[in-house]
């Protein structure tokens, strides 16, 4: 996972300015959680790509505004459904908005689908880069096929 993070431009101690994201997202109606804000500051603006051996390939683009600026209603629905605040995280696999909960849980949302990417941000990163190692990569491909138009 460290190789994928390094290739994306991450270094230990990295911190970016996130004031614009915070301003834009709160202005769009999001209630932001502290976990999301901390993750943005360290990993924001990175495109984290999967290892070549991961099938299907995966990536996470860490730009919460680009991914979710118009999805405050979706985040509110997630909060009602799961009982905790979900803030935008970025875009998973180029087309699915990803959210991070106040507990650290990371999910991605598609049409009538929800993918649990990890119970923590680090677990979600490991999943994006390497999959889960349990053979459920086929299950992920099935989820994608069932969620995408024509699937």
Secondary structure, 3 states (H helix, E strand, C coil): CHHHHHHHCCCCCCCCCCHHHHHHHHHCCCCCCHHHHHHHHHHCCCEEECCCCCCCCCEEECCHHHHHCCCHHHHHHHHHHHCCCEEEEEEECCCEEEEEECCCCEEEEECCEEEEEECCHHHHHHHHHHCCCCCCHHHHHHHHHHHCCCC
